[in-house]
Amino acid sequence: MTRVAAIDCGTNSIRLLVADNNGKSLADVAREMRIVRLGQGVDATGAFVPEAIERTRVALVEYAEIIRKTGATAVRMVATSATRDASNREDFFSMVREVLGKVIPGAEAEVITGDEEARLSFAGAVGELDSAAGPFLVVDLGGGSTELVLGDAKGVKAAFSANIGCVRLTERFLHSDPPTADEINGAREYAREKLAEAFEEVSIGDASSWVGVAGTMTTIAAIAKELPEYDADAVHLSRVPFSELFEVCEDLIGMTHTQRSALGPMHPGRVDVIGGGAIVCSVLAEEFERRGAVSSLTVSEHDILDGIAMSIKI
């Protein structure tokens, strides 16, 4: 049994999982999430802004202390969409080496491809699911990209990383509060265009179950369940019928920031971008409904973070 630490640094959030890994399964020791918006403005400028790197550094200092206190002996930190796109990503790497190196000598961040991101998400998401419910289409809807992965108990059959996510879509299109009809229509058409590329590579019609991971999906599920506050245990492996999913998504898209903030399960760091995420989610549901194979979304709290932890060699 080895105690490992996995860190997933995305466009919107940075998350930590410390777990005991026996080579076949994980036993959680600690899970943490901070909204740092590392990808702030990257879609427009192609570079990290200093304040985003600083927010990430502050969170990573906290994580390094948790890793030290829990006694993890191996760490893997991956960076995804925003870091793939940033021209000054060496500033980010230097910061990570300085912070993590104090607790795990030689630790640093690695940028993974969209394909590897998709495969790690699949590995983390389907571990607890009944293989008879497959094939599974796992969708990791992030801040800068959305990964679609089709697979079953034997492994991944097809994967694609679409260059679209809740932060990227919001920054490009949804500038008003609440968004105007023209902004929403523009965002929806752009989402359809980007996801059409994914549908060419990943045949979602072959899926028997749709599994959604990451903050947009889990928050939508919590709202659909009318939870007074976010409850990971209640959300994990819950199902949202498409009739409820479309209703929640349309409500979120049309709300003001103030209205979203008043929703009990809503994390403050998602308030301004979840409308963009809801658009991506609803476009995916439209395609599933059109093909008639799947009629609900299953949401998992286990995702790429678990896949990263399982990938650490012990």
DOMAR-590020 format. One record per residue (C-alpha): y, z, x; residue in one letter. Coordinates in steps of 0.05 Angstrom, whole numbers. Layout:
r v:Y; w:Z; u:X; res:A
...
***
This chain:
r v:0; w:0; u:0; res:M
r v:67; w:-21; u:29; res:T
r v:135; w:-2; u:3; res:R
r v:178; w:-65; u:1; res:V
r v:249; w:-82; u:-20; res:A
r v:269; w:-147; u:-53; res:A
r v:341; w:-169; u:-62; res:I
r v:362; w:-228; u:-105; res:D
r v:434; w:-250; u:-94; res:C
r v:455; w:-300; u:-146; res:G
r v:520; w:-331; u:-170; res:T
r v:536; w:-274; u:-218; res:N
r v:495; w:-213; u:-198; res:S
r v:459; w:-180; u:-140; res:I
r v:395; w:-142; u:-156; res:R
r v:348; w:-97; u:-118; res:L
r v:275; w:-79; u:-129; res:L
r v:240; w:-27; u:-87; res:V
r v:165; w:-27; u:-103; res:A
r v:98; w:-8; u:-75; res:D
r v:58; w:-72; u:-62; res:N
r v:-17; w:-69; u:-55; res:N
r v:-24; w:-144; u:-47; res:G
r v:-43; w:-156; u:-120; res:K
r v:8; w:-118; u:-161; res:S
r v:74; w:-80; u:-157; res:L
r v:91; w:-9; u:-176; res:A
r v:166; w:0; u:-186; res:D
r v:203; w:53; u:-147; res:V
r v:275; w:31; u:-162; res:A
r v:311; w:-27; u:-197; res:R
r v:386; w:-37; u:-191; res:E
r v:435; w:-91; u:-214; res:M
r v:509; w:-102; u:-199; res:R
r v:553; w:-157; u:-225; res:I
r v:591; w:-182; u:-164; res:V
r v:607; w:-255; u:-183; res:R
r v:594; w:-280; u:-113; res:L
r v:600; w:-351; u:-139; res:G
r v:671; w:-341; u:-164; res:Q
r v:706; w:-409; u:-158; res:G
r v:651; w:-440; u:-115; res:V
r v:640; w:-496; u:-166; res:D
r v:713; w:-517; u:-159; res:A
r v:728; w:-503; u:-85; res:T
r v:660; w:-505; u:-51; res:G
r v:673; w:-439; u:-16; res:A
r v:667; w:-364; u:-25; res:F
r v:731; w:-325; u:-36; res:V
r v:740; w:-263; u:7; res:P
r v:742; w:-215; u:-52; res:E
r v:675; w:-240; u:-77; res:A
r v:642; w:-228; u:-10; res:I
r v:674; w:-159; u:-9; res:E
r v:647; w:-142; u:-78; res:R
r v:578; w:-163; u:-54; res:T
r v:585; w:-122; u:10; res:R
r v:601; w:-59; u:-30; res:V
r v:539; w:-69; u:-73; res:A
r v:495; w:-84; u:-13; res:L
r v:518; w:-20; u:22; res:V
r v:492; w:18; u:-38; res:E
r v:427; w:-20; u:-36; res:Y
r v:418; w:-7; u:38; res:A
r v:423; w:68; u:25; res:E
r v:371; w:63; u:-31; res:I
r v:325; w:25; u:16; res:I
r v:334; w:79; u:69; res:R
r v:322; w:137; u:21; res:K
r v:261; w:107; u:-11; res:T
r v:229; w:90; u:56; res:G
r v:217; w:15; u:45; res:A
r v:192; w:-16; u:110; res:T
r v:200; w:-90; u:94; res:A
r v:256; w:-127; u:59; res:V
r v:267; w:-198; u:36; res:R
r v:336; w:-220; u:11; res:M
r v:345; w:-288; u:-20; res:V
r v:408; w:-323; u:-39; res:A
r v:409; w:-379; u:-90; res:T
r v:456; w:-429; u:-124; res:S
r v:525; w:-406; u:-101; res:A
r v:504; w:-396; u:-29; res:T
r v:470; w:-464; u:-27; res:R
r v:537; w:-495; u:-46; res:D
r v:587; w:-453; u:-5; res:A
r v:616; w:-485; u:58; res:S
r v:633; w:-416; u:88; res:N
r v:566; w:-384; u:75; res:R
r v:562; w:-360; u:148; res:E
r v:615; w:-308; u:129; res:D
r v:565; w:-283; u:76; res:F
r v:506; w:-284; u:125; res:F
r v:545; w:-244; u:177; res:S
r v:562; w:-191; u:127; res:M
r v:490; w:-185; u:105; res:V
r v:464; w:-179; u:176; res:R
r v:513; w:-124; u:190; res:E
r v:497; w:-83; u:128; res:V
r v:421; w:-92; u:122; res:L
r v:410; w:-90; u:197; res:G
r v:429; w:-17; u:197; res:K
r v:367; w:2; u:157; res:V
r v:319; w:-55; u:172; res:I
r v:331; w:-85; u:241; res:P
r v:334; w:-160; u:239; res:G
r v:341; w:-164; u:164; res:A
r v:383; w:-221; u:137; res:E
r v:393; w:-266; u:77; res:A
r v:357; w:-332; u:69; res:E
r v:379; w:-389; u:25; res:V
r v:321; w:-416; u:-16; res:I
r v:315; w:-484; u:-48; res:T
r v:318; w:-493; u:-123; res:G
r v:244; w:-510; u:-122; res:D
r v:225; w:-445; u:-87; res:E
r v:272; w:-406; u:-133; res:E
r v:234; w:-436; u:-192; res:A
r v:166; w:-418; u:-164; res:R
r v:186; w:-346; u:-147; res:L
r v:213; w:-338; u:-218; res:S
r v:148; w:-364; u:-248; res:F
r v:106; w:-317; u:-205; res:A
r v:148; w:-257; u:-227; res:G
r v:152; w:-275; u:-301; res:A
r v:80; w:-290; u:-321; res:V
r v:43; w:-235; u:-285; res:G
r v:35; w:-192; u:-347; res:E
r v:25; w:-248; u:-397; res:L
r v:-41; w:-267; u:-429; res:D
r v:-64; w:-331; u:-396; res:S
r v:-89; w:-355; u:-463; res:A
r v:-16; w:-362; u:-486; res:A
r v:-4; w:-415; u:-432; res:G
r v:16; w:-464; u:-408; res:P
r v:82; w:-428; u:-399; res:F
r v:152; w:-457; u:-391; res:L
r v:191; w:-405; u:-352; res:V
r v:267; w:-414; u:-353; res:V
r v:310; w:-374; u:-305; res:D
r v:381; w:-383; u:-332; res:L
r v:427; w:-360; u:-276; res:G
r v:501; w:-363; u:-261; res:G
r v:501; w:-428; u:-221; res:G
r v:433; w:-460; u:-235; res:S
r v:377; w:-460; u:-286; res:T
r v:305; w:-466; u:-263; res:E
r v:250; w:-495; u:-308; res:L
r v:179; w:-483; u:-286; res:V
r v:116; w:-506; u:-323; res:L
r v:50; w:-474; u:-305; res:G
r v:-11; w:-434; u:-325; res:D
r v:-59; w:-384; u:-295; res:A
r v:-78; w:-435; u:-242; res:K
r v:-6; w:-442; u:-217; res:G
r v:57; w:-484; u:-223; res:V
r v:49; w:-555; u:-249; res:K
r v:122; w:-578; u:-247; res:A
r v:190; w:-548; u:-230; res:A
r v:262; w:-569; u:-230; res:F
r v:328; w:-534; u:-213; res:S
r v:386; w:-559; u:-257; res:A
r v:455; w:-550; u:-228; res:N
r v:482; w:-513; u:-288; res:I
r v:489; w:-440; u:-306; res:G
r v:532; w:-391; u:-345; res:C
r v:586; w:-383; u:-292; res:V
r v:589; w:-456; u:-273; res:R
r v:593; w:-480; u:-345; res:L
r v:646; w:-428; u:-363; res:T
r v:690; w:-444; u:-304; res:E
r v:687; w:-519; u:-319; res:R
r v:697; w:-518; u:-394; res:F
r v:708; w:-452; u:-431; res:L
r v:779; w:-433; u:-413; res:H
r v:806; w:-407; u:-480; res:S
r v:793; w:-341; u:-515; res:D
r v:757; w:-357; u:-559; res:P
r v:736; w:-426; u:-534; res:P
r v:764; w:-485; u:-573; res:T
r v:718; w:-534; u:-609; res:A
r v:733; w:-587; u:-557; res:D
r v:715; w:-540; u:-500; res:E
r v:650; w:-520; u:-534; res:I
r v:632; w:-593; u:-548; res:N
r v:647; w:-613; u:-477; res:G
r v:605; w:-556; u:-449; res:A
r v:547; w:-572; u:-496; res:R
r v:547; w:-646; u:-477; res:E
r v:549; w:-629; u:-403; res:Y
r v:491; w:-580; u:-413; res:A
r v:450; w:-633; u:-449; res:R
r v:464; w:-683; u:-393; res:E
r v:443; w:-636; u:-338; res:K
r v:382; w:-610; u:-375; res:L
r v:360; w:-681; u:-392; res:A
r v:349; w:-690; u:-317; res:E
r v:304; w:-628; u:-318; res:A
r v:265; w:-653; u:-379; res:F
r v:248; w:-717; u:-341; res:E
r v:214; w:-677; u:-286; res:E
r v:185; w:-620; u:-328; res:V
r v:149; w:-638; u:-392; res:S
r v:167; w:-580; u:-437; res:I
r v:126; w:-611; u:-493; res:G
r v:64; w:-589; u:-454; res:D
r v:84; w:-516; u:-460; res:A
r v:53; w:-468; u:-510; res:S
r v:101; w:-411; u:-494; res:S
r v:174; w:-408; u:-472; res:W
r v:190; w:-349; u:-427; res:V
r v:263; w:-334; u:-412; res:G
r v:286; w:-290; u:-354; res:V
r v:352; w:-264; u:-326; res:A
r v:413; w:-232; u:-358; res:G
r v:434; w:-284; u:-409; res:T
r v:364; w:-287; u:-440; res:M
r v:352; w:-213; u:-440; res:T
r v:421; w:-198; u:-469; res:T
r v:410; w:-249; u:-525; res:I
r v:344; w:-216; u:-541; res:A
r v:375; w:-147; u:-543; res:A
r v:429; w:-171; u:-591; res:I
r v:378; w:-205; u:-635; res:A
r v:340; w:-139; u:-639; res:K
r v:405; w:-105; u:-659; res:E
r v:397; w:-53; u:-604; res:L
r v:455; w:-2; u:-602; res:P
r v:453; w:-7; u:-526; res:E
r v:414; w:-45; u:-474; res:Y
r v:342; w:-20; u:-469; res:D
r v:299; w:-57; u:-418; res:A
r v:234; w:-29; u:-446; res:D
r v:251; w:-53; u:-516; res:A
r v:271; w:-121; u:-491; res:V
r v:213; w:-134; u:-444; res:H
r v:163; w:-184; u:-474; res:L
r v:200; w:-185; u:-541; res:S
r v:202; w:-249; u:-581; res:R
r v:262; w:-282; u:-613; res:V
r v:247; w:-335; u:-668; res:P
r v:290; w:-397; u:-662; res:F
r v:325; w:-382; u:-728; res:S
r v:352; w:-316; u:-698; res:E
r v:363; w:-347; u:-630; res:L
r v:409; w:-402; u:-656; res:F
r v:448; w:-351; u:-697; res:E
r v:460; w:-304; u:-639; res:V
r v:478; w:-360; u:-591; res:C
r v:529; w:-391; u:-639; res:E
r v:560; w:-323; u:-652; res:D
r v:567; w:-309; u:-577; res:L
r v:596; w:-378; u:-563; res:I
r v:651; w:-369; u:-615; res:G
r v:669; w:-297; u:-601; res:M
r v:731; w:-271; u:-565; res:T
r v:722; w:-229; u:-502; res:H
r v:741; w:-168; u:-542; res:T
r v:687; w:-181; u:-594; res:Q
r v:634; w:-191; u:-540; res:R
r v:655; w:-128; u:-505; res:S
r v:643; w:-89; u:-569; res:A
r v:569; w:-108; u:-571; res:L
r v:527; w:-49; u:-550; res:G
r v:477; w:-86; u:-504; res:P
r v:531; w:-127; u:-469; res:M
r v:543; w:-112; u:-395; res:H
r v:617; w:-116; u:-379; res:P
r v:604; w:-167; u:-324; res:G
r v:573; w:-216; u:-373; res:R
r v:628; w:-215; u:-425; res:V
r v:667; w:-275; u:-400; res:D
r v:607; w:-320; u:-382; res:V
r v:553; w:-307; u:-433; res:I
r v:582; w:-359; u:-480; res:G
r v:566; w:-411; u:-428; res:G
r v:496; w:-382; u:-421; res:G
r v:487; w:-383; u:-496; res:A
r v:503; w:-458; u:-496; res:I
r v:450; w:-472; u:-444; res:V
r v:400; w:-429; u:-482; res:C
r v:414; w:-464; u:-549; res:S
r v:407; w:-533; u:-518; res:V
r v:339; w:-513; u:-490; res:L
r v:318; w:-487; u:-558; res:A
r v:341; w:-552; u:-591; res:E
r v:295; w:-591; u:-545; res:E
r v:236; w:-545; u:-558; res:F
r v:248; w:-550; u:-633; res:E
r v:253; w:-626; u:-629; res:R
r v:185; w:-629; u:-596; res:R
r v:155; w:-579; u:-645; res:G
r v:110; w:-543; u:-595; res:A
r v:146; w:-476; u:-590; res:V
r v:183; w:-437; u:-644; res:S
r v:205; w:-374; u:-607; res:S
r v:231; w:-347; u:-541; res:L
r v:193; w:-293; u:-504; res:T
r v:237; w:-253; u:-458; res:V
r v:213; w:-219; u:-394; res:S
r v:248; w:-167; u:-352; res:E
r v:205; w:-189; u:-293; res:H
r v:230; w:-250; u:-257; res:D
r v:248; w:-278; u:-189; res:I
r v:260; w:-207; u:-163; res:L
r v:187; w:-190; u:-175; res:D
r v:166; w:-257; u:-145; res:G
r v:206; w:-241; u:-82; res:I
r v:173; w:-173; u:-76; res:A
r v:104; w:-203; u:-84; res:M
r v:119; w:-256; u:-31; res:S
r v:132; w:-205; u:23; res:I
r v:75; w:-205; u:73; res:K
r v:43; w:-137; u:79; res:I
***
